[in-house]
Amino acid sequence: MAENVVYDYLIVGAGLFGAVFARQALDQGKKVLVIDRRDHIAGNAYTREAEGIHIHEYGAHIFHTSDSEVWNYVNRFAQFNNYINSPLARYQGEQYNLPFNMNTFYQMWGVKTPTEAREKIAKQVAEAGIADPKNLEEQGISLIGRDIYEKLVKGYTEKQWGKKATELPAFIIKRLPVRYIHDNNYFNDRYQGIPLGGYTKLVENLLQGAEIRLGTNFFDNQEEYFAQAEKVIYTGLIDEYFDFQLGKLEYRGLRFETERLAEDNHQGNAVVNYTEYQVPYTRMIEHKHFMKGEAVPEDVTFVTKEYPLAAQESEEPYYPVNDEKNNALYKRYQELANQQEKVIFGGRLGMYQYFDMDKVIRAALDVATKELS
């Protein structure tokens, strides 16, 4: 190391990308400092314990992957239960299974065979007569017909994006998953589950051996941090790193409202989507149902409602708005990032893309392999 350099790597952000890179560097004998402006590790996957229940503080996180290498990797640091994500949708007092499958079609129309379901959808698509969808609404109807679109897609999507479906571009939904079988498993991946003990424990194990400083803002002492480390792994906002000099990238935000209830079981399922526009939240999660196979209290439960927000109304940016304008702006920031010899940008905010957890782990492993080899 050069004089005054204390660490091989400074990692900005203690989420999954930063934690996985830290683990790989530590395993090669590197000295690592991990900082995070929040007062906890694990980023948006953070789970806190309340009365024996693991609360998904930033919304439901269900690990799923078809990448065997990633699955084997995470199982080095945690045991996983066999939770299967099977959400429900509620619309004006009606209840439907998700994703769209034969259970949904029976609940919607009373049809009992795949042939009947296909015919019903095809008839509605033909009646709509939309050959060239001009917006998300036309695209949705042309894919799934009017009934399912109106009840299970339209309101939820408008809440999520903060715009009417007729004002959203068609490319946002290139396809909608339709299964002509009775299968409520939301994901098609080979592996699925949630860590026993919660995600925070998983990330603690990944970070074992690293120096960690929480409640620490990189930008408060940026020059000092640069001087102390050979290289920086930056997982924060890429536009903030460059002082927003080209403009701000857009995000959608979320607000979470968690309530303790003195009952055993409030909604009978971990995830229930509320698809009508008039209900301001998009979904309610009941945390104890994620803890399959673990002991949970019978006299208390915690539920969380998720309210979509514009990023400027939210404390944290969650979903990149990957439209043409923002993607073009990100490319310009990426050009600046490529000129930073000492800094590697990674993660959801550093790479301006929404990552499922397995994909962010894969990205971190790939970056670490390239950097440490």
C-alpha positions as CSV (number, residue, x, y, z in Angstrom):
1,M,0.0,0.0,0.0
2,A,1.1,3.6,-0.6
3,E,2.0,5.8,2.3
4,N,-1.0,6.9,4.4
5,V,-3.2,4.3,2.7
6,V,-4.9,2.2,5.4
7,Y,-7.4,0.1,3.4
8,D,-7.3,-1.8,0.2
9,Y,-10.9,-1.1,-0.4
10,L,-13.4,1.5,0.9
11,I,-16.9,0.2,0.2
12,V,-19.6,2.9,0.2
13,G,-22.8,1.2,1.1
14,A,-23.5,-1.9,3.2
15,G,-26.1,-3.4,1.0
16,L,-25.9,-6.7,-0.9
17,F,-23.5,-5.5,-3.6
18,G,-21.1,-3.9,-1.1
19,A,-21.3,-6.8,1.3
20,V,-20.6,-9.4,-1.4
21,F,-17.7,-7.5,-2.7
22,A,-16.3,-7.1,0.8
23,R,-16.6,-10.8,1.4
24,Q,-14.7,-11.6,-1.8
25,A,-12.0,-9.1,-0.9
26,L,-11.6,-10.2,2.7
27,D,-11.3,-13.8,1.5
28,Q,-8.2,-12.7,-0.5
29,G,-6.7,-11.1,2.6
30,K,-7.6,-7.5,1.7
31,K,-8.3,-4.9,4.3
32,V,-11.7,-3.4,3.9
33,L,-13.7,-0.5,5.4
34,V,-17.4,-0.4,4.8
35,I,-19.4,2.7,5.5
36,D,-23.1,3.5,5.2
37,R,-25.1,6.6,5.8
38,R,-27.9,4.6,7.4
39,D,-27.6,3.3,11.0
40,H,-27.8,-0.3,9.9
41,I,-26.3,-2.8,7.4
42,A,-28.1,-4.7,4.6
43,G,-29.5,-1.8,2.7
44,N,-33.1,-2.2,1.6
45,A,-33.0,-5.9,2.5
46,Y,-32.6,-5.0,6.2
47,T,-34.8,-6.9,8.6
48,R,-35.3,-5.9,12.2
49,E,-36.7,-8.0,14.9
50,A,-39.8,-7.1,16.8
51,E,-41.3,-9.5,19.4
52,G,-39.9,-12.5,17.6
53,I,-40.9,-11.4,14.1
54,H,-38.5,-10.3,11.4
55,I,-39.8,-7.0,9.9
56,H,-38.9,-6.3,6.3
57,E,-38.3,-2.7,7.0
58,Y,-38.2,-1.6,3.3
59,G,-40.8,-3.9,1.8
60,A,-41.0,-7.6,1.1
61,H,-37.8,-9.3,0.0
62,I,-38.1,-12.8,-1.3
63,F,-34.9,-14.4,-2.6
64,H,-35.4,-16.3,-5.8
65,T,-32.9,-17.4,-8.5
66,S,-32.1,-19.9,-11.2
67,D,-28.4,-19.2,-10.8
68,S,-27.0,-22.3,-9.0
69,E,-23.7,-20.5,-8.3
70,V,-25.5,-17.6,-6.6
71,W,-27.8,-20.0,-4.7
72,N,-24.8,-22.0,-3.4
73,Y,-23.0,-18.8,-2.5
74,V,-25.8,-17.3,-0.3
75,N,-26.3,-20.7,1.4
76,R,-22.7,-20.4,2.7
77,F,-23.9,-17.5,4.9
78,A,-27.5,-18.4,5.8
79,Q,-29.9,-21.3,5.9
80,F,-33.0,-20.6,3.8
81,N,-36.6,-21.7,4.5
82,N,-38.8,-23.0,1.7
83,Y,-41.1,-19.9,1.5
84,I,-43.0,-19.7,-1.8
85,N,-44.3,-16.3,-2.8
86,S,-48.0,-16.7,-3.7
87,P,-49.5,-13.2,-3.5
88,L,-53.2,-12.4,-3.6
89,A,-54.9,-9.4,-5.2
90,R,-58.0,-7.6,-3.8
91,Y,-60.2,-5.4,-5.9
92,Q,-63.4,-3.9,-4.6
93,G,-64.0,-6.7,-2.2
94,E,-63.1,-9.5,-4.7
95,Q,-60.0,-11.6,-4.2
96,Y,-57.8,-13.2,-6.9
97,N,-54.7,-15.4,-7.0
98,L,-51.5,-14.1,-8.6
99,P,-49.8,-14.5,-11.0
100,F,-52.6,-14.9,-13.6
101,N,-53.3,-18.6,-13.7
102,M,-56.3,-21.0,-13.8
103,N,-57.2,-20.1,-10.3
104,T,-57.4,-16.4,-11.3
105,F,-59.5,-17.2,-14.4
106,Y,-61.9,-19.3,-12.4
107,Q,-62.3,-16.5,-9.8
108,M,-62.7,-13.9,-12.6
109,W,-65.1,-15.8,-15.0
110,G,-65.9,-19.2,-13.6
111,V,-64.0,-21.0,-16.4
112,K,-62.6,-24.4,-15.5
113,T,-60.4,-25.4,-18.4
114,P,-57.4,-23.9,-20.1
115,T,-59.3,-23.9,-23.4
116,E,-62.1,-21.8,-21.9
117,A,-59.6,-19.4,-20.4
118,R,-57.7,-18.9,-23.7
119,E,-61.0,-18.4,-25.6
120,K,-62.2,-15.8,-23.0
121,I,-58.9,-13.8,-23.2
122,A,-58.7,-14.1,-27.0
123,K,-62.3,-12.9,-27.4
124,Q,-61.6,-9.8,-25.2
125,V,-58.3,-9.0,-27.0
126,A,-60.1,-9.3,-30.4
127,E,-63.0,-7.1,-29.3
128,A,-60.5,-4.4,-28.2
129,G,-59.0,-4.4,-31.7
130,I,-55.7,-2.8,-30.7
131,A,-53.2,-3.5,-33.4
132,D,-50.6,-0.9,-32.5
133,P,-50.7,0.0,-28.8
134,K,-49.9,3.6,-28.2
135,N,-49.7,3.5,-24.4
136,L,-49.6,1.2,-21.4
137,E,-53.4,0.8,-21.2
138,E,-53.7,-0.2,-24.8
139,Q,-50.7,-2.6,-24.4
140,G,-52.2,-4.2,-21.3
141,I,-55.6,-4.8,-22.9
142,S,-54.0,-6.1,-26.1
143,L,-52.1,-8.7,-24.0
144,I,-54.7,-9.9,-21.4
145,G,-58.1,-8.5,-22.3
146,R,-60.2,-5.8,-20.6
147,D,-61.4,-7.7,-17.4
148,I,-58.0,-8.7,-16.0
149,Y,-56.4,-5.4,-17.1
150,E,-59.1,-3.2,-15.5
151,K,-59.2,-5.2,-12.2
152,L,-55.7,-6.4,-11.6
153,V,-53.3,-4.2,-13.7
154,K,-54.6,-0.7,-14.3
155,G,-55.1,0.8,-10.8
156,Y,-52.0,-0.9,-9.3
157,T,-49.8,0.3,-12.2
158,E,-51.2,3.9,-12.0
159,K,-50.4,4.0,-8.3
160,Q,-46.9,2.6,-8.8
161,W,-46.0,5.1,-11.5
162,G,-48.0,8.1,-10.3
163,K,-49.5,8.6,-13.7
164,K,-52.6,7.4,-15.6
165,A,-52.0,4.3,-17.7
166,T,-52.9,6.2,-20.9
167,E,-49.9,8.6,-20.1
168,L,-47.4,5.8,-19.7
169,P,-45.5,4.3,-22.6
170,A,-46.5,0.9,-23.9
171,F,-43.0,-0.6,-23.6
172,I,-43.3,-0.6,-19.8
173,I,-45.2,-3.9,-20.0
174,K,-43.8,-5.9,-22.9
175,R,-45.6,-9.0,-21.7
176,L,-47.8,-10.1,-18.8
177,P,-47.3,-13.6,-17.3
178,V,-50.2,-15.9,-18.0
179,R,-50.3,-19.6,-16.9
180,Y,-52.9,-22.0,-18.0
181,I,-52.3,-24.2,-15.0
182,H,-53.3,-24.0,-11.3
183,D,-50.0,-22.6,-10.0
184,N,-49.8,-19.7,-7.6
185,N,-46.0,-19.6,-7.3
186,Y,-45.2,-16.1,-8.4
187,F,-41.7,-16.9,-9.5
188,N,-40.5,-19.5,-12.1
189,D,-37.0,-19.7,-10.6
190,R,-35.6,-23.0,-9.5
191,Y,-34.6,-21.8,-6.0
192,Q,-36.6,-19.6,-3.6
193,G,-36.8,-18.8,0.1
194,I,-36.0,-16.4,2.9
195,P,-33.0,-16.6,5.2
196,L,-33.7,-18.1,8.7
197,G,-33.0,-15.2,11.1
198,G,-33.6,-12.6,8.4
199,Y,-31.5,-10.8,5.8
200,T,-29.6,-8.7,8.4
201,K,-28.0,-11.9,9.7
202,L,-27.1,-13.0,6.2
203,V,-25.3,-9.6,5.6
204,E,-23.6,-9.7,9.0
205,N,-22.1,-13.0,8.0
206,L,-21.0,-11.6,4.6
207,L,-19.3,-8.7,6.4
208,Q,-17.5,-10.6,9.1
209,G,-14.0,-9.4,9.4
210,A,-14.6,-6.0,7.7
211,E,-14.4,-2.7,9.6
212,I,-17.8,-1.1,9.5
213,R,-18.9,2.5,10.2
214,L,-22.6,3.2,10.2
215,G,-24.3,6.6,10.2
216,T,-21.4,7.8,8.1
217,N,-21.8,9.9,5.0
218,F,-19.1,9.5,2.4
219,F,-19.5,13.0,1.1
220,D,-18.8,14.6,4.5
221,N,-15.1,13.4,4.3
222,Q,-14.7,12.4,0.7
223,E,-11.1,13.5,0.3
224,E,-10.0,11.8,3.5
225,Y,-11.7,8.5,2.5
226,F,-10.0,8.7,-0.9
227,A,-6.6,9.2,0.8
228,Q,-7.1,6.2,3.1
229,A,-8.0,3.6,0.4
230,E,-6.4,2.2,-2.7
231,K,-9.8,1.8,-4.4
232,V,-13.4,2.8,-3.7
233,I,-16.4,0.6,-4.4
234,Y,-19.3,3.1,-4.6
235,T,-22.9,1.9,-4.4
236,G,-24.7,5.2,-3.8
237,L,-26.4,7.4,-6.3
238,I,-24.2,7.8,-9.3
239,D,-25.6,11.3,-10.0
240,E,-24.9,12.4,-6.4
241,Y,-21.3,11.3,-6.8
242,F,-20.9,13.8,-9.6
243,D,-22.7,16.5,-7.6
244,F,-25.7,16.2,-10.0
245,Q,-23.8,18.2,-12.6
246,L,-25.7,16.7,-15.5
247,G,-29.1,16.8,-13.8
248,K,-30.9,14.4,-11.4
249,L,-31.9,10.9,-12.4
250,E,-35.5,10.1,-11.6
251,Y,-36.7,7.4,-9.1
252,R,-40.0,6.3,-7.7
253,G,-40.1,6.2,-3.9
254,L,-42.1,4.3,-1.2
255,R,-43.5,5.1,2.2
256,F,-44.1,2.3,4.6
257,E,-46.7,2.3,7.4
258,T,-46.2,-0.5,9.8
259,E,-48.7,-1.4,12.5
260,R,-48.6,-3.8,15.4
261,L,-51.8,-5.8,15.8
262,A,-52.8,-7.9,18.9
263,E,-54.0,-10.9,16.8
264,D,-52.5,-14.1,15.5
265,N,-53.2,-13.7,11.8
266,H,-54.5,-10.6,10.1
267,Q,-54.7,-11.4,6.3
268,G,-53.8,-15.1,6.0
269,N,-51.0,-14.4,3.5
270,A,-47.7,-12.7,3.4
271,V,-48.5,-10.4,0.4
272,V,-51.8,-9.0,-0.6
273,N,-52.0,-6.4,-3.5
274,Y,-54.7,-3.8,-3.5
275,T,-55.3,-3.1,-7.2
276,E,-58.0,-0.5,-7.2
277,Y,-56.8,3.1,-7.6
278,Q,-59.0,4.4,-4.8
279,V,-57.0,2.4,-2.2
280,P,-53.9,4.6,-1.8
281,Y,-51.4,1.8,-1.0
282,T,-50.4,-0.9,-3.4
283,R,-50.0,-3.8,-1.1
284,M,-50.0,-5.0,2.5
285,I,-47.5,-7.4,3.8
286,E,-47.8,-9.5,7.0
287,H,-44.3,-10.3,8.1
288,K,-44.8,-13.4,10.2
289,H,-46.0,-15.3,7.2
290,F,-42.5,-15.0,5.6
291,M,-41.0,-17.0,8.5
292,K,-42.0,-20.4,7.3
293,G,-40.6,-23.1,9.6
294,E,-39.6,-20.6,12.4
295,A,-41.4,-20.1,15.7
296,V,-43.6,-17.0,15.7
297,P,-45.7,-15.5,18.5
298,E,-49.4,-16.3,18.4
299,D,-50.7,-13.2,20.1
300,V,-49.2,-10.5,17.9
301,T,-48.6,-9.7,14.2
302,F,-47.1,-6.8,12.2
303,V,-48.5,-5.5,8.9
304,T,-47.0,-2.9,6.6
305,K,-48.8,-0.9,3.9
306,E,-46.7,0.3,1.0
307,Y,-47.5,3.7,-0.5
308,P,-45.8,4.7,-3.8
309,L,-44.3,8.2,-3.9
310,A,-42.4,10.4,-6.3
311,A,-38.7,10.3,-5.3
312,Q,-38.7,13.9,-4.1
313,E,-41.4,13.0,-1.6
314,S,-39.5,9.9,-0.3
315,E,-36.6,9.6,2.0
316,E,-35.0,7.0,-0.2
317,P,-34.9,6.4,-3.9
318,Y,-36.2,2.9,-4.7
319,Y,-37.1,2.2,-8.4
320,P,-35.1,3.8,-11.2
321,V,-37.4,5.3,-13.9
322,N,-35.7,3.5,-16.8
323,D,-37.4,5.5,-19.6
324,E,-35.5,6.9,-22.6
325,K,-34.8,10.3,-21.0
326,N,-33.3,8.9,-17.8
327,N,-31.4,6.1,-19.5
328,A,-29.8,8.6,-21.8
329,L,-28.8,10.7,-18.8
330,Y,-27.4,7.7,-17.0
331,K,-25.2,6.9,-20.0
332,R,-23.7,10.3,-19.7
333,Y,-23.0,9.8,-16.0
334,Q,-21.6,6.3,-16.9
335,E,-19.1,8.0,-19.3
336,L,-17.9,10.1,-16.3
337,A,-17.7,7.1,-14.1
338,N,-15.6,5.3,-16.7
339,Q,-13.0,8.0,-16.3
340,Q,-12.7,7.4,-12.5
341,E,-9.6,5.1,-12.3
342,K,-9.9,4.6,-8.5
343,V,-13.7,4.1,-8.3
344,I,-15.9,1.2,-9.2
345,F,-19.6,1.9,-9.4
346,G,-22.1,-0.9,-8.5
347,G,-25.5,-1.8,-7.1
348,R,-29.0,-0.5,-7.8
349,L,-28.1,3.2,-7.3
350,G,-24.6,3.1,-8.7
351,M,-25.7,1.3,-11.9
352,Y,-29.2,2.9,-12.1
353,Q,-31.1,-0.3,-12.6
354,Y,-33.6,-2.3,-10.6
355,F,-31.9,-5.5,-9.4
356,D,-33.5,-8.6,-8.0
357,M,-31.4,-9.8,-5.1
358,D,-29.8,-12.6,-7.0
359,K,-28.9,-10.3,-9.9
360,V,-27.1,-7.8,-7.6
361,I,-25.2,-10.7,-6.0
362,R,-24.2,-12.0,-9.4
363,A,-23.1,-8.4,-10.5
364,A,-21.0,-8.1,-7.3
365,L,-19.4,-11.5,-7.8
366,D,-18.6,-10.7,-11.4
367,V,-17.1,-7.3,-10.5
368,A,-15.1,-8.9,-7.6
369,T,-13.8,-11.6,-9.9
370,K,-12.6,-9.1,-12.5
371,E,-11.1,-6.7,-9.9
372,L,-9.4,-9.3,-7.6
373,S,-8.1,-11.7,-10.2
